[in-house]
Amino acid sequence: MWYPVASLRSTSSGEFTRFWGGLYKYDNPELYDRNIGKLLTRERVLDLFAWKNGRRLSERKMQTVERHFLSRLAENADFSDDSKAKDFLEQYDSDGVIWRIFFLHICLPEKFPIFDQHVYRAMKAIQTGTPMELPNAQRRIVAIYLNDYCPFHADMGGIGRQVDKALWTFGRFIKAYRSLGSWRSSQVIKSNLR
């Protein structure tokens, strides 16, 4: 039998990162580890997107990666200038901003952290004591990522990927905790995290 106990309390960002990062589990970590931070080839980009997708890419998703991301490799995409990164993220109004952010990450992993609904939820819980869900508006997500999340991630300190893992795990925990009906109000987390 398993009798879990959890106690939320305020701590340092380093301890937070060690604790939540230590609980991180994601399928096929080798796809990420063997491809990130290396010269980006077609195969590496496809492997990284398959990792992000959580499984092999469908034909439709493969076409999206080919059209919107692999074509950028031929242009020698350089996102070291923040305005180029912002322009790239805002170039489409359609869905897919999370994948565009991920492409920035694989191009410059030390500058652009991974971003999704879970890390956003974790960030808001840490900042305000109230977890929030990521809005649907694509341009709003771009602004949140560049203006709020990237500085927040940098302030967390530590190794970027370890911070990614910790925030993702904490954000998933919040989602699961809420779905169990245990999260009756934001006061639960506020009283325990402050």
N, C-alpha and C positions, 0 to 999 in steps of 0.2 A: 504494500500500500504506500501511497505517497501523500504526505501531509505537508503541503507547502505553507510557508509563512513569509510574508513580505512586510517590510516596514519602510515607508517613505520618509526621508528626512533630508534636510538641506546638507550639502557637502561642498567640497571644492570641485572645480571642473575636472581636475585630474582624477580624483576619486570616482566621480561620475563616469568619466570615460573608461576607466579601468573596469568598473563594475558592469555597466551596461554593455560595453564592448566585449567583455568576457562571456556574455550570454548570447552573442550574435551567432545566428545560424542562417545561411543562405545557400541554396543549391549551387553546385558546380563552381566553388571558389577558384578552382584552378584555371577556369576560363578567364577570369579577371586577372589573377595573379601572373599568369604567364604572358599576358598581352599588354597590360597597362604600362605606360612609361617607356615603351619601346617604339621604334620607327613604325608608324602606322601603315600597314599593308591592307589590302582588301580582306584577306583572311582574318587578320587581327581585329579589324573593325567589325566584321560579321560575328566573330567569336564574342567580342565585348557586348554587342547588341543582343546576342543570344543569351548571354549571362544576365543582362539587364531585364530581358523579357522573361527570364525564368525557365525558358525552354527554347528549343530550336525555333527559328523564325519561320512563320508561314510564308507562302509565296507572296502574298500581299505586303507583309511587313518587309520582306526581303527587297521588294521593288521600292518601297519607301526609303530604305537604307541606301539602296543604290542611287536613287534619284537625288535625295536631299543631303546625303552625307559622304558617300564614296566619291561623288563628283567634286566635293570640296577638297579631297585629298589631291586631286589633279591640279587644283588651283593653289596648292601649298597653303592651305588655310592657316592664317596667322591671327590668333585671337589675343595676342599679347597686349594690344591696344584695346582698352575697355570699350571704346566707341564701336569698334569693329564687332566685338562680342555682342553688344547691345543691338546693333543693326542686324546681325545674324539671327538673334533670338526673336526680333520683332518683324522679320521679313514675311512671315505668314500669319494670317489671322485664324487659320484653321487649327484643329487639334494638333498636338505633337510637341508642345513646348517642353515637356519633360524630356523627351528624346533629344531635342535640340540642346538642352542644358547638358544632357549626358554626353553629347558629342563634344561640347566645349570641355567637359571633364576629361574625356579620353585624349583630346588634343593637348590640354595643359592640366594634368591632374593635380598639381600642387597649387594652382591658382583658382580653379573652378571645382568646388566640391560637388558631389552627387546630391541631387535634390529630388524629393518626391513628397507625397502626402504625409508619410510617416515622420520624416525629419521636420517638416513644417509643423505638424502637430506637437512634436517634442519641443521645438523652438518656442512656440507660443506658450506651452505649459511652463517652461522654464522662465520665460520673460514675464509672464503675467499671472501665472498660477491657473490660467484657464486654457485648456487645450481647445484649439479651433481647427476646423477643417479648411483645407486649401480651396480658395475660390475657383470658379470655373473659367473666369475671364482670362484669356491667354495673355493679354498685355498686362493685366494686374499681376499675374504670376511672374512675368519677366521683371517687373518692378520689385516685387517681393524678393525674388532671388538676388538681383543685383544690389538693391539698396538695403535690404534687411538681412537676408540669410547669409550672404558671403561675409559681411562684417561680423555677424554673430558667430559664424563658424570659425573665423580667424581669432576672435576673442576667446574661444574655447581653449585655444592653445593645443599643445600636443601634436602628434602626428595626424595629418589630415584624414587618412583612411581610418584610423582608430576612432576619431571623432565621428566620422560618417557611420561607422558600425554602432557606436554607442547611441547616437541620436535615432538611428533607424530602429534599433531594438527598443528603446524607450517609447518611441512613437507607436510601435506595434503593441507594446504592453498597454499603453493608454487605450488604444482602440479595443483590445480584447477585454480590458477591465470594464470599459464602458458597456460593451455588448453583454457582459454578464449581469448587467443591471446594478452593479455595485457603485456606479458613478452617478449618484443621485443629483449632485450639483457640483459646480466648480469649487465649492467650499471644501470638499473632501481633499482635493489636491492642494488647494491653497494652504490649508492648515498644516499639511504634511510636508510641503516643499519649502515653506518659508521658515 
